[in-house]
Amino acid sequence: MNNVSSERVEQVALGAGRWLTLKHAEVLLLALALFATVAMSAMTLRQTTRHFQLERTSAFVTRFNSQELVTIREEVDRWVESKETAKRLYERSGIGSAGSTAASPNDNSDAKQALAMVAKLRTMANFFQEFGTAIKVGSLDERYAHDLLGAVCVRYANDLRQFIEESRIVRGRPQAYEEVFLLEATMKALDR
């Protein structure tokens, strides 16, 4: 027994005449522990990202239902029902083609009201622009957003379309609010 080499003593039988040294066993255990750590980290990252997406989506819904936006939505809805064109609204507001006010809105109450309506329409367009951008970059859960606001996104994209197109002309920004229409397309695709 004294003739047994020290290496042979440190070996663990693997079966069928194969041996694994204790050093190899330690490396194997370390590799398995590293794999388990990486797998747990990946699962934690996935769960955290999912939670963030759901929370961020809920925050958009909460903001959409805030008193401020509910009031603005009611006024925007009344403007849409009035069938006034965006071009006429901009003319009444006194905003010229360069995006500047041609006449002071203090001059008459109609211009003030029109300017206030332009601001409300821009607020709604900005909300859906932010929402569309968040969907585009993946910081929201698309399916959850679709379930909560999908039909609303499609409706407001349609209702705001002529205002957005006129704003692009008036403000000289042909790509303005592009994500509103991306959001509309995404929600329509999820409808299918």
N, C-alpha and C positions, 0 to 999 in steps of 0.2 A: 503494500500500500504506500510505502514511502516513496516508491518510484513514480507515483502518479504526478504528472507535471502540474505546476500551479495553474497553468492555463486550462488544463483539463478539469480542475476543481472549480474554476470560475465559469465553466460552461454549463448551460442548461440544455437538457435533452429536448429536441424538437420532434423526435420520432423519425423512424426510418433511417436511423444512423446519422441524422443531421444535428448539429449542435449550434447553439447561439451563446455567445459570451455574455456575461453580465453587462459589459459596456454596451454591447449591441442592444440588449434589453432596455437599458437606461435611455439610450437614444430613441428607441422605438416608443417608450412611454412618454418621453418629452415631445416627440412628434405628434403623438395622439393627443396630448394635453394642448399643444399649440393648435392643432386642428379643431379641437373642441372649443377653444377660446375664440378662434376666428369665426367659427360657425355661430356661436352665441352672440358675438359682436355683430355679425351680419343680421341675425334675427332681431336683435335689439334695435339696430339702425332702421331696419324695415318697419318695425312696429312704431318707432318714434316718428319716422317720416309719415307713416299712415295717420298717426294721431295728429300730427301737425296739419296735414292736408284736411282732415275732417274738421279740426278746430278752425282753420282758416276759412273753410267753406261756410261753416256755421256763422262765423263773424260777418261774412258778406251778407248772409240772409238776415242776420240781426240788424245790420246797417240798412239794408233795403227796407226793413220793417220799422225803422226808427221814425219817431214823430216828424222829424225834419223831412225825410224822404217821402213819407206818406202824404204830407201836405203838398210837397212839390209834385208828386205823382198825380194827385187829384187835379191840380192846376194844369199839368201837362196833358192829362186825359181830356180835360175840357177844351184845351187848345186844339188837340187832335180832332175832337168831335166838331169843332167850329169849321173845319175844312179850310181855314186860312192857309195860304201857301207860306212857306218859309221865306220866300223872296219878299212877299208883301210884309211879313213880320219885320224883316230886316229894314225894309223901306220905312215902315212906321217908327222903328226904333231910332232912325237917323244914323244908323251905322252904314258907312259908305263901303265901296268895294275894297278899300285899303284896310278895312277893319277899324277905322276910326269913326268917332261920332261926328256926323256932319253938322247937326244942330244940337245945342245943349238940351239934354232931356228935361232940364228945369223949365224950358220954354212952354211945354204943354204936357198935360197929364197922359194923353194917348201915347206920346213918345216914351214917357216914364214907364207906363204899363208894358209897352212893347219891349223896352229894354229889360225890364224885370222878367218878362216871359222868355226872352233870349237867354238870360242867365239861368233860369230854371231848366230850360231845355238843355243847355250846356252841362248843368249839374247831372241831369239824367244820362246824357251821352257820356260824360266822364265816368259815372258809376259803371256803366256797361263796358266802357273802354278798360277800366281797371280790372273788372271781372274777367273780361276776355283775355287780357294780358296774363292774369294769374292762371287761367286755364292753359294758355299757350305755353307758359314756362313750367307747368306741372306743379305749381304750389297749391292747387286745389284738387279735390277728388271729383273727377268728371261725372261719374255716375251719381254721386250724392248731390252734386250741384244740379244735375239734370232733374233728379227727382224733386228737388226743392224749388228750383226756379227755371227749369227748362222752357216751359211754355211762355213764361214771362219774358225771358230773354229773346225768344223768337218774336213775340208780339211787339216789344219795345224797339227791337232792331227795325222792324217793319214800320212802326209808327214814327221813329226818329229818322228814317232814311232820307226823306226830302230835306229835313232840317240839316242833317249832316252833310248832304251833298251841297246845299246852299252855303253852309259854313265853310266848306272847303274852298268854294269860289270866293266868298267875301273875305276870308282870311288868307287866301293864297296858299293854302296847305292841302294839296291834293291827296295826301295819304292820311289826313286826320281821321281819327276814330276807326281805323282799319280793323282793329281787334273787335269792335262791336259786331262787324259782319262775320268775322272768324268765329266769334262766340255763337252767333246765330247758326252758322253752318255746322258747328260742332254739336249743338243741341238738336238740330234737325237730323244729323247722322245718328245720334243716340236714340232718337225717336224710332228709327228703323230697327 
